[in-house]
Amino acid sequence: MNDDEVYAVQLAVDEACTNIIEHGYGGEGLGEITCSCTPKASGLEIVLTDHGKAFDPGKVPEPKVSGPLEELGSRGAGIYLMKKLMDEVDFEFDEKSGTSLTMFKQKKSQ
């Protein structure tokens, strides 16, 4: 992957983990996050799993990105950013196995 793609993956994973800590667990040190990275021929798959509070990502409103940064809402900006940075973003919820966030970044032809 090129430097821009690597940066996009790092930023998306950081944002996802921040969301899990803040919204899923309600603070630092209150739960675990499991991360797995699987290289694929066409890119990189990242799966983050947690047992925090489940939510419906379809009910999280998209932020208003057309105005000044200070007017950007605190809800939905993280998911919006992840979707902009990654090629695929998928949430799955299961009572026993928790929440799984699968993200995929396709590498550009080199």
GUDREN-724182 format. One record per residue: x, y, z of N, C-alpha, C in turn; residue in one letter. Coordinates in nm, 2 decimals. Example, Ala and Ser with C-alpha at 12.3 -4.5 7.8 and 13.67 -1.06 7.14 Angstrom:
GUDREN-724182
n_px: 1.32, n_py: -0.57, n_pz: 0.78, ca_px: 1.23, ca_py: -0.45, ca_pz: 0.78, c_px: 1.32, c_py: -0.33, c_pz: 0.78, residuo: A
n_px: 1.28, n_py: -0.22, n_pz: 0.71, ca_px: 1.37, ca_py: -0.11, ca_pz: 0.71, c_px: 1.29, c_py: 0.00, c_pz: 0.79, residuo: S
***
This chain:
GUDREN-724182
n_px: 0.08, n_py: -0.12, n_pz: 0.00, ca_px: 0.00, ca_py: 0.00, ca_pz: 0.00, c_px: 0.09, c_py: 0.12, c_pz: 0.00, residuo: M
n_px: 0.04, n_py: 0.23, n_pz: -0.06, ca_px: 0.12, ca_py: 0.35, ca_pz: -0.06, c_px: 0.10, c_py: 0.43, c_pz: 0.07, residuo: N
n_px: 0.17, n_py: 0.54, n_pz: 0.09, ca_px: 0.17, ca_py: 0.61, ca_pz: 0.22, c_px: 0.03, c_py: 0.67, c_pz: 0.24, residuo: D
n_px: -0.04, n_py: 0.72, n_pz: 0.14, ca_px: -0.18, ca_py: 0.77, ca_pz: 0.16, c_px: -0.27, c_py: 0.66, c_pz: 0.21, residuo: D
n_px: -0.26, n_py: 0.54, n_pz: 0.15, ca_px: -0.35, ca_py: 0.43, ca_pz: 0.19, c_px: -0.32, c_py: 0.39, c_pz: 0.33, residuo: E
n_px: -0.20, n_py: 0.38, n_pz: 0.37, ca_px: -0.16, ca_py: 0.34, ca_pz: 0.50, c_px: -0.21, c_py: 0.45, c_pz: 0.60, residuo: V
n_px: -0.20, n_py: 0.57, n_pz: 0.57, ca_px: -0.25, ca_py: 0.68, ca_pz: 0.66, c_px: -0.40, c_py: 0.67, c_pz: 0.68, residuo: Y
n_px: -0.47, n_py: 0.64, n_pz: 0.57, ca_px: -0.62, ca_py: 0.63, ca_pz: 0.57, c_px: -0.66, c_py: 0.52, c_pz: 0.67, residuo: A
n_px: -0.59, n_py: 0.40, n_pz: 0.66, ca_px: -0.62, ca_py: 0.29, ca_pz: 0.74, c_px: -0.59, c_py: 0.32, c_pz: 0.89, residuo: V
n_px: -0.47, n_py: 0.39, n_pz: 0.92, ca_px: -0.44, ca_py: 0.42, ca_pz: 1.05, c_px: -0.54, c_py: 0.52, c_pz: 1.11, residuo: Q
n_px: -0.58, n_py: 0.62, n_pz: 1.04, ca_px: -0.68, ca_py: 0.72, ca_pz: 1.08, c_px: -0.82, c_py: 0.65, c_pz: 1.11, residuo: L
n_px: -0.86, n_py: 0.57, n_pz: 1.02, ca_px: -0.99, ca_py: 0.50, ca_pz: 1.03, c_px: -0.99, c_py: 0.41, c_pz: 1.16, residuo: A
n_px: -0.88, n_py: 0.33, n_pz: 1.18, ca_px: -0.87, ca_py: 0.24, ca_pz: 1.29, c_px: -0.87, c_py: 0.33, c_pz: 1.42, residuo: V
n_px: -0.79, n_py: 0.43, n_pz: 1.42, ca_px: -0.79, ca_py: 0.52, ca_pz: 1.54, c_px: -0.93, c_py: 0.58, c_pz: 1.57, residuo: D
n_px: -1.00, n_py: 0.62, n_pz: 1.47, ca_px: -1.13, ca_py: 0.68, ca_pz: 1.49, c_px: -1.23, c_py: 0.57, c_pz: 1.54, residuo: E
n_px: -1.22, n_py: 0.45, n_pz: 1.48, ca_px: -1.31, ca_py: 0.34, ca_pz: 1.53, c_px: -1.28, c_py: 0.31, c_pz: 1.67, residuo: A
n_px: -1.15, n_py: 0.30, n_pz: 1.71, ca_px: -1.12, ca_py: 0.26, ca_pz: 1.85, c_px: -1.16, c_py: 0.37, c_pz: 1.95, residuo: C
n_px: -1.15, n_py: 0.50, n_pz: 1.91, ca_px: -1.19, ca_py: 0.61, ca_pz: 1.99, c_px: -1.35, c_py: 0.60, c_pz: 2.01, residuo: T
n_px: -1.42, n_py: 0.57, n_pz: 1.90, ca_px: -1.57, ca_py: 0.55, ca_pz: 1.92, c_px: -1.60, c_py: 0.44, c_pz: 2.01, residuo: N
n_px: -1.53, n_py: 0.33, n_pz: 2.00, ca_px: -1.56, ca_py: 0.21, ca_pz: 2.08, c_px: -1.54, c_py: 0.25, c_pz: 2.23, residuo: I
n_px: -1.42, n_py: 0.31, n_pz: 2.26, ca_px: -1.39, ca_py: 0.35, ca_pz: 2.39, c_px: -1.49, c_py: 0.45, c_pz: 2.45, residuo: I
n_px: -1.52, n_py: 0.56, n_pz: 2.37, ca_px: -1.61, ca_py: 0.66, ca_pz: 2.42, c_px: -1.76, c_py: 0.62, c_pz: 2.43, residuo: E
n_px: -1.81, n_py: 0.56, n_pz: 2.32, ca_px: -1.95, ca_py: 0.53, ca_pz: 2.31, c_px: -1.99, c_py: 0.39, c_pz: 2.35, residuo: H
n_px: -1.90, n_py: 0.29, n_pz: 2.32, ca_px: -1.93, ca_py: 0.16, ca_pz: 2.35, c_px: -1.90, c_py: 0.12, c_pz: 2.50, residuo: G
n_px: -1.79, n_py: 0.17, n_pz: 2.55, ca_px: -1.75, ca_py: 0.14, ca_pz: 2.69, c_px: -1.77, c_py: 0.25, c_pz: 2.78, residuo: Y
n_px: -1.78, n_py: 0.37, n_pz: 2.73, ca_px: -1.81, ca_py: 0.49, ca_pz: 2.82, c_px: -1.68, c_py: 0.54, c_pz: 2.89, residuo: G
n_px: -1.56, n_py: 0.51, n_pz: 2.84, ca_px: -1.44, ca_py: 0.56, ca_pz: 2.89, c_px: -1.32, c_py: 0.46, c_pz: 2.87, residuo: G
n_px: -1.20, n_py: 0.51, n_pz: 2.90, ca_px: -1.08, ca_py: 0.43, ca_pz: 2.89, c_px: -1.07, c_py: 0.32, c_pz: 3.00, residuo: E
n_px: -1.02, n_py: 0.21, n_pz: 2.96, ca_px: -0.99, ca_py: 0.10, ca_pz: 3.06, c_px: -1.11, c_py: 0.02, c_pz: 3.10, residuo: G
n_px: -1.22, n_py: 0.04, n_pz: 3.03, ca_px: -1.35, ca_py: -0.03, ca_pz: 3.08, c_px: -1.38, c_py: -0.15, c_pz: 2.99, residuo: L
n_px: -1.30, n_py: -0.19, n_pz: 2.90, ca_px: -1.33, ca_py: -0.30, ca_pz: 2.81, c_px: -1.22, c_py: -0.32, c_pz: 2.71, residuo: G
n_px: -1.22, n_py: -0.43, n_pz: 2.64, ca_px: -1.12, ca_py: -0.47, ca_pz: 2.55, c_px: -1.16, c_py: -0.45, c_pz: 2.41, residuo: E
n_px: -1.07, n_py: -0.43, n_pz: 2.32, ca_px: -1.09, ca_py: -0.42, ca_pz: 2.18, c_px: -0.99, c_py: -0.52, c_pz: 2.11, residuo: I
n_px: -1.04, n_py: -0.61, n_pz: 2.03, ca_px: -0.96, ca_py: -0.70, ca_pz: 1.96, c_px: -0.94, c_py: -0.65, c_pz: 1.82, residuo: T
n_px: -0.82, n_py: -0.65, n_pz: 1.77, ca_px: -0.80, ca_py: -0.61, ca_pz: 1.63, c_px: -0.72, c_py: -0.72, c_pz: 1.55, residuo: C
n_px: -0.78, n_py: -0.75, n_pz: 1.44, ca_px: -0.71, ca_py: -0.84, ca_pz: 1.35, c_px: -0.69, c_py: -0.77, c_pz: 1.21, residuo: S
n_px: -0.58, n_py: -0.79, n_pz: 1.15, ca_px: -0.55, ca_py: -0.74, ca_pz: 1.02, c_px: -0.51, c_py: -0.85, c_pz: 0.93, residuo: C
n_px: -0.58, n_py: -0.86, n_pz: 0.81, ca_px: -0.56, ca_py: -0.97, ca_pz: 0.72, c_px: -0.52, c_py: -0.91, c_pz: 0.58, residuo: T
n_px: -0.40, n_py: -0.93, n_pz: 0.54, ca_px: -0.36, ca_py: -0.88, ca_pz: 0.41, c_px: -0.43, c_py: -0.97, c_pz: 0.30, residuo: P
n_px: -0.48, n_py: -0.90, n_pz: 0.20, ca_px: -0.55, ca_py: -0.97, ca_pz: 0.09, c_px: -0.47, c_py: -0.92, c_pz: -0.04, residuo: K
n_px: -0.49, n_py: -1.00, n_pz: -0.14, ca_px: -0.43, ca_py: -0.96, ca_pz: -0.27, c_px: -0.47, c_py: -0.82, c_pz: -0.32, residuo: A
n_px: -0.59, n_py: -0.78, n_pz: -0.29, ca_px: -0.64, ca_py: -0.65, ca_pz: -0.33, c_px: -0.63, c_py: -0.54, c_pz: -0.23, residuo: S
n_px: -0.59, n_py: -0.57, n_pz: -0.11, ca_px: -0.59, ca_py: -0.47, ca_pz: 0.00, c_px: -0.57, c_py: -0.52, c_pz: 0.14, residuo: G
n_px: -0.63, n_py: -0.46, n_pz: 0.23, ca_px: -0.61, ca_py: -0.49, ca_pz: 0.37, c_px: -0.75, c_py: -0.49, c_pz: 0.44, residuo: L
n_px: -0.78, n_py: -0.60, n_pz: 0.52, ca_px: -0.90, ca_py: -0.61, ca_pz: 0.59, c_px: -0.87, c_py: -0.60, c_pz: 0.74, residuo: E
n_px: -0.94, n_py: -0.51, n_pz: 0.81, ca_px: -0.92, ca_py: -0.49, ca_pz: 0.95, c_px: -1.05, c_py: -0.52, c_pz: 1.02, residuo: I
n_px: -1.05, n_py: -0.60, n_pz: 1.13, ca_px: -1.17, ca_py: -0.64, ca_pz: 1.20, c_px: -1.14, c_py: -0.60, c_pz: 1.35, residuo: V
n_px: -1.23, n_py: -0.51, n_pz: 1.40, ca_px: -1.23, ca_py: -0.47, ca_pz: 1.54, c_px: -1.35, c_py: -0.53, c_pz: 1.61, residuo: L
n_px: -1.32, n_py: -0.59, n_pz: 1.72, ca_px: -1.43, ca_py: -0.66, ca_pz: 1.80, c_px: -1.43, c_py: -0.60, c_pz: 1.94, residuo: T
n_px: -1.55, n_py: -0.58, n_pz: 1.99, ca_px: -1.56, ca_py: -0.53, ca_pz: 2.13, c_px: -1.69, c_py: -0.58, c_pz: 2.19, residuo: D
n_px: -1.71, n_py: -0.56, n_pz: 2.32, ca_px: -1.83, ca_py: -0.61, ca_pz: 2.39, c_px: -1.90, c_py: -0.49, c_pz: 2.46, residuo: H
n_px: -1.88, n_py: -0.37, n_pz: 2.40, ca_px: -1.94, ca_py: -0.25, ca_pz: 2.45, c_px: -2.09, c_py: -0.24, c_pz: 2.41, residuo: G
n_px: -2.15, n_py: -0.13, n_pz: 2.44, ca_px: -2.29, ca_py: -0.11, ca_pz: 2.41, c_px: -2.31, c_py: -0.11, c_pz: 2.26, residuo: K
n_px: -2.41, n_py: -0.19, n_pz: 2.22, ca_px: -2.44, ca_py: -0.20, ca_pz: 2.08, c_px: -2.52, c_py: -0.08, c_pz: 2.03, residuo: A
n_px: -2.52, n_py: -0.05, n_pz: 1.90, ca_px: -2.59, ca_py: 0.06, ca_pz: 1.85, c_px: -2.63, c_py: 0.03, c_pz: 1.70, residuo: F
n_px: -2.72, n_py: 0.11, n_pz: 1.65, ca_px: -2.76, ca_py: 0.09, ca_pz: 1.51, c_px: -2.69, c_py: 0.20, c_pz: 1.43, residuo: D
n_px: -2.59, n_py: 0.17, n_pz: 1.35, ca_px: -2.52, ca_py: 0.27, ca_pz: 1.27, c_px: -2.61, c_py: 0.34, c_pz: 1.17, residuo: P
n_px: -2.72, n_py: 0.28, n_pz: 1.13, ca_px: -2.82, ca_py: 0.34, ca_pz: 1.04, c_px: -2.89, c_py: 0.46, c_pz: 1.11, residuo: G
n_px: -2.90, n_py: 0.46, n_pz: 1.24, ca_px: -2.97, ca_py: 0.57, ca_pz: 1.31, c_px: -2.87, c_py: 0.68, c_pz: 1.35, residuo: K
n_px: -2.75, n_py: 0.67, n_pz: 1.32, ca_px: -2.65, ca_py: 0.78, ca_pz: 1.35, c_px: -2.66, c_py: 0.88, c_pz: 1.24, residuo: V
n_px: -2.70, n_py: 1.00, n_pz: 1.26, ca_px: -2.71, ca_py: 1.10, ca_pz: 1.15, c_px: -2.58, c_py: 1.14, c_pz: 1.10, residuo: P
n_px: -2.58, n_py: 1.16, n_pz: 0.96, ca_px: -2.45, ca_py: 1.21, ca_pz: 0.90, c_px: -2.43, c_py: 1.35, c_pz: 0.95, residuo: E
n_px: -2.30, n_py: 1.38, n_pz: 0.97, ca_px: -2.27, ca_py: 1.52, ca_pz: 1.02, c_px: -2.28, c_py: 1.62, c_pz: 0.91, residuo: P
n_px: -2.30, n_py: 1.74, n_pz: 0.95, ca_px: -2.31, ca_py: 1.85, ca_pz: 0.85, c_px: -2.17, c_py: 1.89, c_pz: 0.82, residuo: K
n_px: -2.12, n_py: 1.85, n_pz: 0.71, ca_px: -1.98, ca_py: 1.88, ca_pz: 0.67, c_px: -1.96, c_py: 2.00, c_pz: 0.58, residuo: V
n_px: -2.06, n_py: 2.07, n_pz: 0.55, ca_px: -2.05, ca_py: 2.19, ca_pz: 0.46, c_px: -2.02, c_py: 2.31, c_pz: 0.54, residuo: S
n_px: -2.03, n_py: 2.32, n_pz: 0.67, ca_px: -2.01, ca_py: 2.44, ca_pz: 0.75, c_px: -1.87, c_py: 2.44, c_pz: 0.81, residuo: G
n_px: -1.85, n_py: 2.53, n_pz: 0.90, ca_px: -1.72, ca_py: 2.54, ca_pz: 0.97, c_px: -1.70, c_py: 2.42, c_pz: 1.06, residuo: P
n_px: -1.57, n_py: 2.38, n_pz: 1.08, ca_px: -1.53, ca_py: 2.26, ca_pz: 1.15, c_px: -1.59, c_py: 2.27, c_pz: 1.30, residuo: L
n_px: -1.59, n_py: 2.39, n_pz: 1.36, ca_px: -1.64, ca_py: 2.40, ca_pz: 1.50, c_px: -1.79, c_py: 2.37, c_pz: 1.51, residuo: E
n_px: -1.86, n_py: 2.37, n_pz: 1.39, ca_px: -2.01, ca_py: 2.34, ca_pz: 1.39, c_px: -2.03, c_py: 2.19, c_pz: 1.36, residuo: E
n_px: -1.93, n_py: 2.12, n_pz: 1.34, ca_px: -1.94, ca_py: 1.97, ca_pz: 1.31, c_px: -2.00, c_py: 1.91, c_pz: 1.44, residuo: L
n_px: -2.10, n_py: 1.83, n_pz: 1.43, ca_px: -2.16, ca_py: 1.77, ca_pz: 1.54, c_px: -2.07, c_py: 1.66, c_pz: 1.60, residuo: G
n_px: -2.10, n_py: 1.62, n_pz: 1.72, ca_px: -2.02, ca_py: 1.52, ca_pz: 1.79, c_px: -2.07, c_py: 1.38, c_pz: 1.75, residuo: S
n_px: -2.18, n_py: 1.37, n_pz: 1.69, ca_px: -2.24, ca_py: 1.24, ca_pz: 1.66, c_px: -2.23, c_py: 1.21, c_pz: 1.51, residuo: R
n_px: -2.18, n_py: 1.10, n_pz: 1.47, ca_px: -2.18, ca_py: 1.06, ca_pz: 1.34, c_px: -2.05, c_py: 1.10, c_pz: 1.26, residuo: G
n_px: -1.97, n_py: 1.18, n_pz: 1.31, ca_px: -1.85, ca_py: 1.23, ca_pz: 1.24, c_px: -1.75, c_py: 1.11, c_pz: 1.23, residuo: A
n_px: -1.74, n_py: 1.03, n_pz: 1.33, ca_px: -1.64, ca_py: 0.92, ca_pz: 1.32, c_px: -1.68, c_py: 0.81, c_pz: 1.21, residuo: G
n_px: -1.81, n_py: 0.78, n_pz: 1.21, ca_px: -1.85, ca_py: 0.68, ca_pz: 1.11, c_px: -1.84, c_py: 0.74, c_pz: 0.97, residuo: I
n_px: -1.88, n_py: 0.87, n_pz: 0.96, ca_px: -1.86, ca_py: 0.93, ca_pz: 0.83, c_px: -1.72, c_py: 0.93, c_pz: 0.78, residuo: Y
n_px: -1.63, n_py: 0.96, n_pz: 0.87, ca_px: -1.48, ca_py: 0.97, ca_pz: 0.84, c_px: -1.44, c_py: 0.83, c_pz: 0.80, residuo: L
n_px: -1.48, n_py: 0.72, n_pz: 0.87, ca_px: -1.43, ca_py: 0.59, ca_pz: 0.84, c_px: -1.48, c_py: 0.55, c_pz: 0.70, residuo: M
n_px: -1.61, n_py: 0.59, n_pz: 0.67, ca_px: -1.66, ca_py: 0.55, ca_pz: 0.54, c_px: -1.59, c_py: 0.63, c_pz: 0.43, residuo: K
n_px: -1.55, n_py: 0.75, n_pz: 0.45, ca_px: -1.48, ca_py: 0.83, ca_pz: 0.35, c_px: -1.34, c_py: 0.77, c_pz: 0.33, residuo: K
n_px: -1.27, n_py: 0.72, n_pz: 0.44, ca_px: -1.13, ca_py: 0.68, ca_pz: 0.43, c_px: -1.12, c_py: 0.54, c_pz: 0.37, residuo: L
n_px: -1.22, n_py: 0.45, n_pz: 0.41, ca_px: -1.21, ca_py: 0.31, ca_pz: 0.37, c_px: -1.30, c_py: 0.28, c_pz: 0.26, residuo: M
n_px: -1.28, n_py: 0.17, n_pz: 0.19, ca_px: -1.36, ca_py: 0.13, ca_pz: 0.07, c_px: -1.48, c_py: 0.05, c_pz: 0.12, residuo: D
n_px: -1.47, n_py: -0.02, n_pz: 0.23, ca_px: -1.59, ca_py: -0.09, ca_pz: 0.29, c_px: -1.59, c_py: -0.08, c_pz: 0.44, residuo: E
n_px: -1.70, n_py: -0.06, n_pz: 0.50, ca_px: -1.72, ca_py: -0.05, ca_pz: 0.64, c_px: -1.85, c_py: -0.12, c_pz: 0.68, residuo: V
n_px: -1.84, n_py: -0.22, n_pz: 0.76, ca_px: -1.95, ca_py: -0.31, ca_pz: 0.79, c_px: -1.96, c_py: -0.34, c_pz: 0.94, residuo: D
n_px: -2.07, n_py: -0.31, n_pz: 1.00, ca_px: -2.09, ca_py: -0.34, ca_pz: 1.14, c_px: -2.18, c_py: -0.47, c_pz: 1.16, residuo: F
n_px: -2.14, n_py: -0.56, n_pz: 1.25, ca_px: -2.23, ca_py: -0.67, ca_pz: 1.28, c_px: -2.24, c_py: -0.68, c_pz: 1.43, residuo: E
n_px: -2.36, n_py: -0.72, n_pz: 1.48, ca_px: -2.38, ca_py: -0.72, ca_pz: 1.62, c_px: -2.43, c_py: -0.86, c_pz: 1.66, residuo: F
n_px: -2.38, n_py: -0.92, n_pz: 1.77, ca_px: -2.42, ca_py: -1.05, ca_pz: 1.82, c_px: -2.41, c_py: -1.04, c_pz: 1.97, residuo: D
n_px: -2.51, n_py: -1.09, n_pz: 2.04, ca_px: -2.51, ca_py: -1.08, ca_pz: 2.19, c_px: -2.39, c_py: -1.15, c_pz: 2.25, residuo: E
n_px: -2.35, n_py: -1.27, n_pz: 2.19, ca_px: -2.24, ca_py: -1.35, ca_pz: 2.25, c_px: -2.11, c_py: -1.30, c_pz: 2.20, residuo: K
n_px: -2.09, n_py: -1.27, n_pz: 2.08, ca_px: -1.96, ca_py: -1.24, ca_pz: 2.03, c_px: -1.93, c_py: -1.09, c_pz: 2.02, residuo: S
n_px: -2.03, n_py: -1.00, n_pz: 2.05, ca_px: -2.02, ca_py: -0.86, ca_pz: 2.06, c_px: -2.03, c_py: -0.79, c_pz: 1.92, residuo: G
n_px: -1.97, n_py: -0.67, n_pz: 1.91, ca_px: -1.98, ca_py: -0.59, ca_pz: 1.79, c_px: -1.85, c_py: -0.62, c_pz: 1.71, residuo: T
n_px: -1.87, n_py: -0.64, n_pz: 1.58, ca_px: -1.76, ca_py: -0.66, ca_pz: 1.49, c_px: -1.77, c_py: -0.55, c_pz: 1.39, residuo: S
n_px: -1.66, n_py: -0.47, n_pz: 1.37, ca_px: -1.65, ca_py: -0.37, ca_pz: 1.27, c_px: -1.54, c_py: -0.42, c_pz: 1.17, residuo: L
n_px: -1.59, n_py: -0.45, n_pz: 1.05, ca_px: -1.49, ca_py: -0.49, ca_pz: 0.94, c_px: -1.48, c_py: -0.38, c_pz: 0.85, residuo: T
n_px: -1.35, n_py: -0.34, n_pz: 0.82, ca_px: -1.32, ca_py: -0.23, ca_pz: 0.73, c_px: -1.22, c_py: -0.29, c_pz: 0.63, residuo: M
n_px: -1.23, n_py: -0.25, n_pz: 0.50, ca_px: -1.14, ca_py: -0.29, ca_pz: 0.40, c_px: -1.09, c_py: -0.17, c_pz: 0.32, residuo: F
n_px: -0.96, n_py: -0.17, n_pz: 0.30, ca_px: -0.90, ca_py: -0.07, ca_pz: 0.22, c_px: -0.83, c_py: -0.14, c_pz: 0.10, residuo: K
n_px: -0.88, n_py: -0.10, n_pz: -0.02, ca_px: -0.83, ca_py: -0.15, ca_pz: -0.14, c_px: -0.70, c_py: -0.08, c_pz: -0.18, residuo: Q
n_px: -0.60, n_py: -0.15, n_pz: -0.22, ca_px: -0.47, ca_py: -0.09, ca_pz: -0.26, c_px: -0.48, c_py: -0.05, c_pz: -0.41, residuo: K
n_px: -0.42, n_py: 0.06, n_pz: -0.44, ca_px: -0.42, ca_py: 0.11, ca_pz: -0.58, c_px: -0.32, c_py: 0.03, c_pz: -0.65, residuo: K
n_px: -0.34, n_py: 0.01, n_pz: -0.78, ca_px: -0.24, ca_py: -0.06, ca_pz: -0.86, c_px: -0.11, c_py: 0.02, c_pz: -0.86, residuo: S
n_px: 0.00, n_py: -0.06, n_pz: -0.85, ca_px: 0.13, ca_py: 0.01, ca_pz: -0.84, c_px: 0.22, c_py: -0.03, c_pz: -0.96, residuo: Q
***
